[in-house]
Each structure stands twice: as C-alpha cells, then as structure tokens.
Amino acid sequence: MSRLDTSLTIDDLREAVATQIGVDAASIDDDANLHGLGVDSLGMIRLANRFRRAGLRVSYGQLAREPTLAAWKRRLDSAREAAEARAAQAAPAGAERPDPPAGCAR
C-alpha cells in the first residue's frame, strides 16, 4: 500500500522562508523567531496555504503561535501523520490510491 508523502525537511522549510524574505537560507537558525527575521502575517498565510495545498492541515494561527522552523517542522510532521491516517481510513483495503498532488512525492 502506498503512503501519502507530504513530508518536508527542515531545510525545505528554511528555503521557503528564505525565499519569501529574501535572505540566505543558511542564515536562518532552527529556533530563530521568524517574525523577527521579517516573516509577516501575510507571509505566514501564504506558507500555510502552500502547506495545505500539499495536503497538510495547518493554519496561519498554528504557525503564528510558534514562529520557528523547529516548531513548524513538528507541526507539519503531526499534520502529515494525520493526513496519512485519514488516507489509510478512506481507502478500501487493497485499493490503489491516486497519485498525490503535484509537488508531493510518494
């Protein structure tokens, strides 16, 4: 049975944030406050939307409450596990799942 793969590495998150605020990804520490680095509310909304399009149930509020890469990684991992559980429950035993949305590898 194939699994829904919506995993993002912390480096994927770092690159997404760096691109959004126009800095070198290597300059963003895992525990840096992303508000302080320049990620504004609209930026967080855009990132939350991007994660949702990848199949992860995450909200702007969840990202804003703990604006660090490390916290986001934990939240997105939890959302990925929940998405996999929903997908496993929704598919009949032995049924092949359709291909995941573009940008999400299996």
mmCIF file of the C-alpha atoms, coordinates in Angstrom:
data_MODEL
# 
_entry.id   MODEL 
# 
loop_
_atom_site.group_PDB 
_atom_site.id 
_atom_site.type_symbol 
_atom_site.label_atom_id 
_atom_site.label_alt_id 
_atom_site.label_comp_id 
_atom_site.label_asym_id 
_atom_site.label_entity_id 
_atom_site.label_seq_id 
_atom_site.pdbx_PDB_ins_code 
_atom_site.Cartn_x 
_atom_site.Cartn_y 
_atom_site.Cartn_z 
_atom_site.occupancy 
_atom_site.B_iso_or_equiv 
_atom_site.pdbx_formal_charge 
_atom_site.auth_seq_id 
_atom_site.auth_comp_id 
_atom_site.auth_asym_id 
_atom_site.auth_atom_id 
_atom_site.pdbx_PDB_model_num 
ATOM 1   C CA . MET A 1 1   ? 0.000   0.000  0.000  1.00 0.00 ? 1   MET A CA 1 
ATOM 2   C CA . SER A 1 2   ? 1.416   3.390  -0.917 1.00 0.00 ? 2   SER A CA 1 
ATOM 3   C CA . ARG A 1 3   ? 1.567   6.178  1.625  1.00 0.00 ? 3   ARG A CA 1 
ATOM 4   C CA . LEU A 1 4   ? 0.769   9.842  1.247  1.00 0.00 ? 4   LEU A CA 1 
ATOM 5   C CA . ASP A 1 5   ? 4.157   11.578 1.297  1.00 0.00 ? 5   ASP A CA 1 
ATOM 6   C CA . THR A 1 6   ? 3.758   15.171 2.326  1.00 0.00 ? 6   THR A CA 1 
ATOM 7   C CA . SER A 1 7   ? 6.965   15.306 4.314  1.00 0.00 ? 7   SER A CA 1 
ATOM 8   C CA . LEU A 1 8   ? 9.028   18.451 4.290  1.00 0.00 ? 8   LEU A CA 1 
ATOM 9   C CA . THR A 1 9   ? 12.517  18.627 5.708  1.00 0.00 ? 9   THR A CA 1 
ATOM 10  C CA . ILE A 1 10  ? 13.557  21.473 7.930  1.00 0.00 ? 10  ILE A CA 1 
ATOM 11  C CA . ASP A 1 11  ? 15.798  22.587 5.066  1.00 0.00 ? 11  ASP A CA 1 
ATOM 12  C CA . ASP A 1 12  ? 12.743  22.716 2.762  1.00 0.00 ? 12  ASP A CA 1 
ATOM 13  C CA . LEU A 1 13  ? 11.061  24.997 5.311  1.00 0.00 ? 13  LEU A CA 1 
ATOM 14  C CA . ARG A 1 14  ? 14.213  27.082 5.694  1.00 0.00 ? 14  ARG A CA 1 
ATOM 15  C CA . GLU A 1 15  ? 14.420  27.551 1.913  1.00 0.00 ? 15  GLU A CA 1 
ATOM 16  C CA . ALA A 1 16  ? 10.724  28.512 1.659  1.00 0.00 ? 16  ALA A CA 1 
ATOM 17  C CA . VAL A 1 17  ? 11.115  31.139 4.380  1.00 0.00 ? 17  VAL A CA 1 
ATOM 18  C CA . ALA A 1 18  ? 14.425  32.428 2.977  1.00 0.00 ? 18  ALA A CA 1 
ATOM 19  C CA . THR A 1 19  ? 12.900  32.838 -0.474 1.00 0.00 ? 19  THR A CA 1 
ATOM 20  C CA . GLN A 1 20  ? 9.961   34.707 0.971  1.00 0.00 ? 20  GLN A CA 1 
ATOM 21  C CA . ILE A 1 21  ? 12.017  37.205 2.970  1.00 0.00 ? 21  ILE A CA 1 
ATOM 22  C CA . GLY A 1 22  ? 14.965  37.441 0.582  1.00 0.00 ? 22  GLY A CA 1 
ATOM 23  C CA . VAL A 1 23  ? 17.781  36.139 2.775  1.00 0.00 ? 23  VAL A CA 1 
ATOM 24  C CA . ASP A 1 24  ? 20.295  33.320 2.537  1.00 0.00 ? 24  ASP A CA 1 
ATOM 25  C CA . ALA A 1 25  ? 18.724  30.116 3.858  1.00 0.00 ? 25  ALA A CA 1 
ATOM 26  C CA . ALA A 1 26  ? 21.874  29.293 5.838  1.00 0.00 ? 26  ALA A CA 1 
ATOM 27  C CA . SER A 1 27  ? 21.332  32.438 7.923  1.00 0.00 ? 27  SER A CA 1 
ATOM 28  C CA . ILE A 1 28  ? 18.079  31.113 9.446  1.00 0.00 ? 28  ILE A CA 1 
ATOM 29  C CA . ASP A 1 29  ? 18.543  29.079 12.635 1.00 0.00 ? 29  ASP A CA 1 
ATOM 30  C CA . ASP A 1 30  ? 16.033  26.367 13.525 1.00 0.00 ? 30  ASP A CA 1 
ATOM 31  C CA . ASP A 1 31  ? 14.931  28.273 16.642 1.00 0.00 ? 31  ASP A CA 1 
ATOM 32  C CA . ALA A 1 32  ? 15.078  31.815 15.242 1.00 0.00 ? 32  ALA A CA 1 
ATOM 33  C CA . ASN A 1 33  ? 11.906  33.855 15.670 1.00 0.00 ? 33  ASN A CA 1 
ATOM 34  C CA . LEU A 1 34  ? 10.654  34.160 12.104 1.00 0.00 ? 34  LEU A CA 1 
ATOM 35  C CA . HIS A 1 35  ? 8.652   37.307 12.925 1.00 0.00 ? 35  HIS A CA 1 
ATOM 36  C CA . GLY A 1 36  ? 11.896  38.950 13.968 1.00 0.00 ? 36  GLY A CA 1 
ATOM 37  C CA . LEU A 1 37  ? 13.524  37.905 10.705 1.00 0.00 ? 37  LEU A CA 1 
ATOM 38  C CA . GLY A 1 38  ? 10.799  39.517 8.622  1.00 0.00 ? 38  GLY A CA 1 
ATOM 39  C CA . VAL A 1 39  ? 8.118   36.884 8.052  1.00 0.00 ? 39  VAL A CA 1 
ATOM 40  C CA . ASP A 1 40  ? 4.941   38.913 8.359  1.00 0.00 ? 40  ASP A CA 1 
ATOM 41  C CA . SER A 1 41  ? 1.343   37.794 8.758  1.00 0.00 ? 41  SER A CA 1 
ATOM 42  C CA . LEU A 1 42  ? 0.703   37.701 5.020  1.00 0.00 ? 42  LEU A CA 1 
ATOM 43  C CA . GLY A 1 43  ? 3.835   35.622 4.535  1.00 0.00 ? 43  GLY A CA 1 
ATOM 44  C CA . MET A 1 44  ? 2.670   33.101 7.128  1.00 0.00 ? 44  MET A CA 1 
ATOM 45  C CA . ILE A 1 45  ? -0.750  32.937 5.491  1.00 0.00 ? 45  ILE A CA 1 
ATOM 46  C CA . ARG A 1 46  ? 0.914   32.216 2.149  1.00 0.00 ? 46  ARG A CA 1 
ATOM 47  C CA . LEU A 1 47  ? 3.074   29.487 3.682  1.00 0.00 ? 47  LEU A CA 1 
ATOM 48  C CA . ALA A 1 48  ? 0.080   27.937 5.460  1.00 0.00 ? 48  ALA A CA 1 
ATOM 49  C CA . ASN A 1 49  ? -1.790  27.893 2.135  1.00 0.00 ? 49  ASN A CA 1 
ATOM 50  C CA . ARG A 1 50  ? 1.179   26.248 0.439  1.00 0.00 ? 50  ARG A CA 1 
ATOM 51  C CA . PHE A 1 51  ? 1.294   23.540 3.099  1.00 0.00 ? 51  PHE A CA 1 
ATOM 52  C CA . ARG A 1 52  ? -2.464  22.961 2.816  1.00 0.00 ? 52  ARG A CA 1 
ATOM 53  C CA . ARG A 1 53  ? -2.180  22.583 -0.969 1.00 0.00 ? 53  ARG A CA 1 
ATOM 54  C CA . ALA A 1 54  ? 0.394   19.867 -0.272 1.00 0.00 ? 54  ALA A CA 1 
ATOM 55  C CA . GLY A 1 55  ? -2.230  18.038 1.816  1.00 0.00 ? 55  GLY A CA 1 
ATOM 56  C CA . LEU A 1 56  ? -1.235  19.206 5.287  1.00 0.00 ? 56  LEU A CA 1 
ATOM 57  C CA . ARG A 1 57  ? -3.920  20.646 7.560  1.00 0.00 ? 57  ARG A CA 1 
ATOM 58  C CA . VAL A 1 58  ? -2.167  23.605 9.121  1.00 0.00 ? 58  VAL A CA 1 
ATOM 59  C CA . SER A 1 59  ? -3.449  27.099 9.813  1.00 0.00 ? 59  SER A CA 1 
ATOM 60  C CA . TYR A 1 60  ? -1.940  30.539 9.961  1.00 0.00 ? 60  TYR A CA 1 
ATOM 61  C CA . GLY A 1 61  ? -2.711  30.621 13.690 1.00 0.00 ? 61  GLY A CA 1 
ATOM 62  C CA . GLN A 1 62  ? -0.747  27.435 14.319 1.00 0.00 ? 62  GLN A CA 1 
ATOM 63  C CA . LEU A 1 63  ? 2.269   28.871 12.514 1.00 0.00 ? 63  LEU A CA 1 
ATOM 64  C CA . ALA A 1 64  ? 1.978   32.274 14.195 1.00 0.00 ? 64  ALA A CA 1 
ATOM 65  C CA . ARG A 1 65  ? 1.773   30.839 17.729 1.00 0.00 ? 65  ARG A CA 1 
ATOM 66  C CA . GLU A 1 66  ? 5.265   29.371 17.481 1.00 0.00 ? 66  GLU A CA 1 
ATOM 67  C CA . PRO A 1 67  ? 7.116   31.100 14.626 1.00 0.00 ? 67  PRO A CA 1 
ATOM 68  C CA . THR A 1 68  ? 10.272  28.983 14.417 1.00 0.00 ? 68  THR A CA 1 
ATOM 69  C CA . LEU A 1 69  ? 11.383  26.410 11.870 1.00 0.00 ? 69  LEU A CA 1 
ATOM 70  C CA . ALA A 1 70  ? 11.694  23.761 14.587 1.00 0.00 ? 70  ALA A CA 1 
ATOM 71  C CA . ALA A 1 71  ? 8.124   24.331 15.785 1.00 0.00 ? 71  ALA A CA 1 
ATOM 72  C CA . TRP A 1 72  ? 6.783   24.385 12.229 1.00 0.00 ? 72  TRP A CA 1 
ATOM 73  C CA . LYS A 1 73  ? 8.571   21.129 11.459 1.00 0.00 ? 73  LYS A CA 1 
ATOM 74  C CA . ARG A 1 74  ? 6.941   19.460 14.486 1.00 0.00 ? 74  ARG A CA 1 
ATOM 75  C CA . ARG A 1 75  ? 3.507   20.813 13.478 1.00 0.00 ? 75  ARG A CA 1 
ATOM 76  C CA . LEU A 1 76  ? 3.861   19.754 9.850  1.00 0.00 ? 76  LEU A CA 1 
ATOM 77  C CA . ASP A 1 77  ? 5.085   16.284 10.841 1.00 0.00 ? 77  ASP A CA 1 
ATOM 78  C CA . SER A 1 78  ? 1.984   15.933 13.015 1.00 0.00 ? 78  SER A CA 1 
ATOM 79  C CA . ALA A 1 79  ? -0.224  17.125 10.149 1.00 0.00 ? 79  ALA A CA 1 
ATOM 80  C CA . ARG A 1 80  ? 1.466   14.638 7.783  1.00 0.00 ? 80  ARG A CA 1 
ATOM 81  C CA . GLU A 1 81  ? 0.817   11.764 10.184 1.00 0.00 ? 81  GLU A CA 1 
ATOM 82  C CA . ALA A 1 82  ? -2.833  12.816 10.458 1.00 0.00 ? 82  ALA A CA 1 
ATOM 83  C CA . ALA A 1 83  ? -3.124  13.022 6.650  1.00 0.00 ? 83  ALA A CA 1 
ATOM 84  C CA . GLU A 1 84  ? -1.671  9.531  6.303  1.00 0.00 ? 84  GLU A CA 1 
ATOM 85  C CA . ALA A 1 85  ? -4.127  8.184  8.877  1.00 0.00 ? 85  ALA A CA 1 
ATOM 86  C CA . ARG A 1 86  ? -7.058  9.812  7.067  1.00 0.00 ? 86  ARG A CA 1 
ATOM 87  C CA . ALA A 1 87  ? -5.868  8.417  3.734  1.00 0.00 ? 87  ALA A CA 1 
ATOM 88  C CA . ALA A 1 88  ? -5.492  4.921  5.187  1.00 0.00 ? 88  ALA A CA 1 
ATOM 89  C CA . GLN A 1 89  ? -9.016  5.026  6.639  1.00 0.00 ? 89  GLN A CA 1 
ATOM 90  C CA . ALA A 1 90  ? -10.558 6.389  3.447  1.00 0.00 ? 90  ALA A CA 1 
ATOM 91  C CA . ALA A 1 91  ? -9.150  3.772  1.074  1.00 0.00 ? 91  ALA A CA 1 
ATOM 92  C CA . PRO A 1 92  ? -10.694 0.320  0.887  1.00 0.00 ? 92  PRO A CA 1 
ATOM 93  C CA . ALA A 1 93  ? -8.276  -2.478 1.684  1.00 0.00 ? 93  ALA A CA 1 
ATOM 94  C CA . GLY A 1 94  ? -6.127  -3.317 -1.326 1.00 0.00 ? 94  GLY A CA 1 
ATOM 95  C CA . ALA A 1 95  ? -7.259  -0.282 -3.313 1.00 0.00 ? 95  ALA A CA 1 
ATOM 96  C CA . GLU A 1 96  ? -4.631  1.722  -5.144 1.00 0.00 ? 96  GLU A CA 1 
ATOM 97  C CA . ARG A 1 97  ? -4.551  5.402  -4.205 1.00 0.00 ? 97  ARG A CA 1 
ATOM 98  C CA . PRO A 1 98  ? -4.473  8.057  -6.915 1.00 0.00 ? 98  PRO A CA 1 
ATOM 99  C CA . ASP A 1 99  ? -1.273  9.987  -7.470 1.00 0.00 ? 99  ASP A CA 1 
ATOM 100 C CA . PRO A 1 100 ? -0.643  12.737 -4.910 1.00 0.00 ? 100 PRO A CA 1 
ATOM 101 C CA . PRO A 1 101 ? -0.984  16.404 -5.880 1.00 0.00 ? 101 PRO A CA 1 
ATOM 102 C CA . ALA A 1 102 ? 1.850   17.985 -7.844 1.00 0.00 ? 102 ALA A CA 1 
ATOM 103 C CA . GLY A 1 103 ? 4.760   18.842 -5.598 1.00 0.00 ? 103 GLY A CA 1 
ATOM 104 C CA . CYS A 1 104 ? 4.153   15.920 -3.243 1.00 0.00 ? 104 CYS A CA 1 
ATOM 105 C CA . ALA A 1 105 ? 6.239   12.846 -3.879 1.00 0.00 ? 105 ALA A CA 1 
ATOM 106 C CA . ARG A 1 106 ? 5.200   9.362  -2.927 1.00 0.00 ? 106 ARG A CA 1 
# 
